Every structure is written in structure tokens, then in C-alpha cells.
Amino acid sequence: MKAKTTEEAVYRLREMGPECSPRQLAGVLGGNPYYYNAAAKDGTLDFDHHWRGNALRIYTESVIKKITGGT
């Protein structure tokens, strides 16, 4: 279920730990997990990330900085 406010999204992201999967991120921000994977493969994903084998892992702090405007 998508977070209703930025504060709720930040809280849920911090609960996930230092990194999350595209599916977890889509559960908080909305969207389709596939698009996060496709953007990462194309090099256009706006969040810091890395690959663990074939699994995309996205750093939650970079997502938090992006959605809060860097504060």
C-alpha cells in the first residue's frame, strides 16, 4: 500500500534498513517494480543502488534524500 504522506514514506523506508528491493520501494512510493529494474539497467535510476547478483538493491537513504528534497 502506497504511503499517504512523505513522513509516512520516510518512516516506512527507515524500517526497511539500509537497502530495499524494487518491490519494497514500489510498495512505499507506488509504481511498478519492473520500472526500477529497467531504469537501473539503463543507468537512469535516480537513486543510489547496486546489484547483488541479478537482484537490484536500492539504498534507502538516497530515496529518503530524494523525496524530502535533500534535507
Backbone bond lengths (Angstrom), bond angles and torsions (degrees), N, CA, C in turn:
res aa  C-N    CA-C-N  psi(-1)  N-CA   C-N-CA  omega(-1)  CA-C   N-CA-C  phi
1 M - - - 1.450 - - 1.528 108.96 -
2 K 1.306 116.91 128.74 1.456 123.15 -177.29 1.530 110.97 -66.48
3 A 1.329 115.79 140.47 1.465 121.41 178.50 1.525 109.62 -66.16
4 K 1.329 115.79 141.01 1.463 120.52 -177.40 1.528 112.65 -84.48
5 T 1.318 117.44 -27.64 1.461 121.56 -179.42 1.521 110.06 -132.15
6 T 1.307 115.44 163.54 1.459 120.28 176.64 1.520 110.55 -63.38
7 E 1.320 117.38 -39.68 1.464 120.76 -179.96 1.523 111.02 -62.77
8 E 1.325 116.29 -40.49 1.464 120.34 178.00 1.529 110.54 -65.90
9 A 1.316 116.80 -40.20 1.462 121.12 178.88 1.531 110.22 -63.23
10 V 1.322 117.01 -44.70 1.467 120.99 179.40 1.522 109.79 -61.58
11 Y 1.309 117.56 -44.27 1.468 121.69 179.27 1.526 110.40 -59.87
12 R 1.315 117.02 -47.56 1.465 120.70 -178.67 1.523 111.64 -66.41
13 L 1.325 118.13 -37.18 1.458 120.97 177.63 1.525 111.03 -66.14
14 R 1.313 117.84 -41.34 1.468 121.11 179.74 1.526 110.92 -65.57
15 E 1.324 117.69 -31.72 1.463 121.08 176.67 1.525 112.09 -64.54
16 M 1.325 117.32 -26.37 1.463 121.64 -176.54 1.526 112.84 -74.49
17 G 1.308 117.32 -20.04 1.457 120.27 -177.84 1.510 110.92 100.18
18 P 1.333 117.39 -160.56 1.466 120.59 -173.26 1.528 115.16 -72.61
19 E 1.323 117.33 -21.08 1.469 119.43 179.49 1.519 110.00 -146.65
20 C 1.335 114.50 160.62 1.456 119.87 -179.57 1.526 109.74 -142.12
21 S 1.307 114.78 166.34 1.460 120.63 177.90 1.529 109.41 -91.10
22 P 1.320 117.86 163.99 1.462 120.00 175.92 1.538 112.56 -58.43
23 R 1.313 117.11 -34.80 1.466 120.45 179.25 1.526 110.78 -65.87
24 Q 1.325 116.80 -43.02 1.461 120.36 178.10 1.528 110.57 -64.50
25 L 1.326 116.56 -42.65 1.456 120.85 -179.44 1.525 110.93 -63.79
26 A 1.310 116.38 -42.22 1.466 120.24 177.90 1.523 110.94 -63.79
27 G 1.330 117.04 -32.21 1.459 120.27 176.80 1.510 112.90 -65.66
28 V 1.319 116.86 -27.56 1.469 121.09 -179.69 1.530 111.11 -92.66
29 L 1.334 116.93 -49.97 1.466 120.73 -174.52 1.525 113.27 -91.83
30 G 1.311 116.80 -19.08 1.461 120.38 -174.82 1.522 109.78 94.46
31 G 1.280 115.96 178.94 1.455 120.53 -179.20 1.512 111.93 94.20
32 N 1.304 115.00 -173.70 1.449 122.91 -177.10 1.525 108.63 -109.25
33 P 1.343 118.61 126.97 1.459 120.30 179.96 1.523 113.30 -55.39
34 Y 1.306 117.29 -31.44 1.465 121.17 -179.89 1.525 111.30 -58.54
35 Y 1.327 117.71 -37.73 1.462 120.87 -177.97 1.528 112.34 -67.52
36 Y 1.336 117.21 -31.98 1.460 119.55 175.16 1.524 109.51 -65.91
37 N 1.335 116.86 -42.79 1.463 120.92 177.54 1.520 111.11 -63.45
38 A 1.324 117.25 -45.85 1.468 120.96 -178.78 1.525 110.93 -62.55
39 A 1.336 117.12 -42.21 1.469 120.68 179.10 1.523 110.65 -64.88
40 A 1.314 117.86 -39.33 1.463 120.51 178.52 1.527 110.84 -64.87
41 K 1.312 116.91 -41.31 1.467 120.34 178.78 1.521 111.32 -65.42
42 D 1.340 116.67 -35.00 1.466 121.09 178.81 1.520 112.84 -80.14
43 G 1.329 116.97 -12.07 1.463 120.97 -178.22 1.513 113.13 82.11
44 T 1.331 118.00 19.72 1.464 121.00 -177.63 1.528 113.63 -112.97
45 L 1.319 117.66 7.50 1.466 120.46 178.66 1.523 108.92 -70.45
46 D 1.332 117.26 128.53 1.465 122.32 -175.60 1.527 113.87 -77.57
47 F 1.306 117.73 -8.43 1.460 121.92 -177.50 1.521 110.44 -103.32
48 D 1.353 116.30 147.46 1.458 120.38 173.48 1.519 108.16 -64.40
49 H 1.315 115.48 136.77 1.455 120.00 -176.22 1.525 110.66 -154.92
50 H 1.302 115.99 169.91 1.462 122.16 172.86 1.526 108.14 -151.44
51 W 1.302 114.43 166.48 1.464 120.65 179.36 1.524 108.63 -105.94
52 R 1.297 116.30 132.90 1.457 122.70 172.10 1.517 105.91 -112.30
53 G 1.335 114.63 91.29 1.466 119.24 -170.81 1.521 107.68 69.86
54 N 1.312 116.86 -122.90 1.461 121.52 176.47 1.526 112.67 -95.07
55 A 1.328 117.20 -0.35 1.462 121.71 -175.90 1.530 110.96 -94.40
56 L 1.303 115.57 126.45 1.462 121.64 176.33 1.518 108.90 -79.68
57 R 1.317 116.61 131.91 1.456 122.99 174.66 1.518 107.51 -122.43
58 I 1.329 116.55 129.29 1.460 123.13 -176.27 1.526 108.27 -111.94
59 Y 1.333 116.50 130.83 1.459 121.01 -179.91 1.526 109.56 -72.97
60 T 1.326 115.85 122.46 1.465 120.27 -175.26 1.526 112.67 -65.79
61 E 1.333 118.20 -33.78 1.473 119.23 -179.87 1.523 111.60 -64.36
62 S 1.324 118.36 -34.31 1.463 119.57 177.77 1.522 110.93 -68.88
63 V 1.332 116.75 -33.80 1.474 120.71 176.53 1.531 109.36 -67.77
64 I 1.323 116.34 -44.02 1.463 120.63 179.53 1.517 110.89 -61.10
65 K 1.325 117.75 -44.35 1.465 120.91 178.02 1.514 111.18 -60.72
66 K 1.313 117.06 -40.40 1.468 121.40 -178.80 1.536 111.47 -66.26
67 I 1.324 117.17 -45.73 1.472 119.32 -175.25 1.524 113.04 -77.98
68 T 1.347 116.95 -19.76 1.466 119.31 177.99 1.524 112.23 -98.68
69 G 1.305 117.37 -0.30 1.449 119.97 179.59 1.515 113.19 82.89
70 G 1.312 117.63 20.61 1.462 120.63 176.53 1.510 114.63 87.60
71 T 1.302 117.59 10.50 1.480 119.20 -179.70 1.496 111.15 -99.02
